[in-house]
Amino acid sequence: MTGALSGIRVLDTATLFAGPLAATLLGDYGAEVIKIEHPNGDPVRSHGAQRDGVGLWWKMLGRGKKAITLYLGSPEGQEIFRKLVADADVVVENFRPGTLERWGLGYDELREINPGLVLTRVTGFGQIGPYAKRPGFGTLAEAMSGFAAITGEPDGPPTLPPFGLADGIAALTTAFAVMTALRAREQTGRGQVVDLAIIEPILTLLGPQIIAYDQLGTLQPRTGNRSTNNAPRNTYRTRDGSWVAISTSAQSIAERVMRLVGRPELIDEPWFASGAERAKHADELDDAVGSWISERDRDDVVKAFEEAQAAVAPIYTAADVMTDPQFAALGSITTVDDVELGPVKMQNVLFRLSETPGGITSAGASLSAHTAEILGRYGFGEPELASLREKGVIK
């Protein structure tokens, strides 16, 4: 079915990883996303695992996009970009602040061409401030936001995630920002600039740390898998060597867990009635829960918790996700036919819409696969394309 964003055209000039993922999400729901790469190719094509020299991360991040090459540092590339901008709705970019302006492609110039354009600028530190021109990656956002400071064991170092957490959060936020700007355009007829700093969205997701420090002068400590707000809350090893996680954020769940593991007397303790107070007795509660779990296999633990209506989840790897019946029911993993690799599995769209559900139309295309098609819309025939290739403007 036609996606909800059908008719929206996005020029994705960004790399690694927040900006491109935001464009991917827009494409999942019907936007036409034209991926503009340097003639040498987007860095993610060679980032991470590969099969037969084909980057697998690219297949996911580049899905649904029409891949063209264009050297924006050249006058010819800049002129072609202006043509593309003329009938685009959104540009996503993550160049260092001032780069587009140096190329004559700043917002003042672009809105002269297209007053309705939403120029989406995704950088580590935003367009203003003393750090604006520093190179910025998600890792730095995870460090500066306070995330790393509260992650890890109490006696261990601050811990960074082994994946692009801040980039992913920023991508989701960027997609939301683009839709907000497009909605405003419906009301005003004008586009605008979206200035998104990767250090900010993850800061918001960390919850009340800022207000707690402001009002109480307190800093959240590192607590490993435990929480200062409730207990038991941890990961526990099962008899067959697997792991499960449980959470008792609700009082009723905490009581069910203690009955299940044969320690109902703890429920009558005065401190058990408060999540924060339970957290102060985490050693005792973890011992009770951990001992019970360690005597049972994972599937038996999960079944018992489900029957008791207590919250539990097995600790999965990607292999487990691929075979889980709940993910299967939701269609969380989809199969896409790819011209280079054949059928490939990847994450599906983020949510289900009943009337315009969206979908993954293709995996990431080969380098410059759609250059002739897209530039052909603007009158570039084979002689012009050959000349541009010779000059290194396109691949």
HELIX and SHEET records of a PDB file:
HELIX    1   1 ALA A   18  ASP A   28  1                                  11    
HELIX    2   2 PRO A   43  SER A   46  5                                   4    
HELIX    3   3 LEU A   56  LEU A   61  1                                   6    
HELIX    4   4 PRO A   75  ALA A   86  1                                  12    
HELIX    5   5 THR A   99  ARG A  102  1                                   4    
HELIX    6   6 TYR A  107  ILE A  113  1                                   7    
HELIX    7   7 GLY A  138  MET A  144  1                                   7    
HELIX    8   8 ALA A  148  ILE A  150  5                                   3    
HELIX    9   9 LEU A  165  THR A  188  1                                  24    
HELIX   10  10 PRO A  201  LEU A  205  1                                   5    
HELIX   11  11 GLN A  209  LEU A  216  1                                   8    
HELIX   12  12 GLN A  251  LEU A  260  1                                  10    
HELIX   13  13 PRO A  264  ASP A  268  5                                   5    
HELIX   14  14 PRO A  270  ALA A  273  5                                   4    
HELIX   15  15 GLY A  275  LYS A  280  1                                   6    
HELIX   16  16 ALA A  282  SER A  294  1                                  13    
HELIX   17  17 ARG A  298  GLU A  307  1                                  10    
HELIX   18  18 ALA A  318  THR A  323  1                                   6    
HELIX   19  19 PRO A  325  LEU A  330  1                                   6    
HELIX   20  20 THR A  371  GLY A  376  1                                   6    
HELIX   21  21 GLU A  382  LYS A  391  1                                  10    
SHEET    1   A 6 LYS A  65  THR A  69  0                                        
SHEET    2   A 6 GLU A  32  GLU A  37  1                                        
SHEET    3   A 6 ARG A   9  ASP A  12  1                                        
SHEET    4   A 6 VAL A  90  GLU A  93  1                                        
SHEET    5   A 6 VAL A 118  THR A 123  1                                        
SHEET    6   A 6 VAL A 193  ALA A 197  1                                        
SHEET    1   B 2 GLN A  50  ARG A  51  0                                        
SHEET    2   B 2 VAL A  54  GLY A  55 -1                                        
SHEET    1   C 3 ASN A 234  ARG A 237  0                                        
SHEET    2   C 3 TRP A 243  ILE A 246 -1                                        
SHEET    3   C 3 VAL A 312  PRO A 314 -1                                        
SHEET    1   D 2 ILE A 333  ASP A 338  0                                        
SHEET    2   D 2 GLY A 342  GLN A 347 -1                                        
END                                                                             
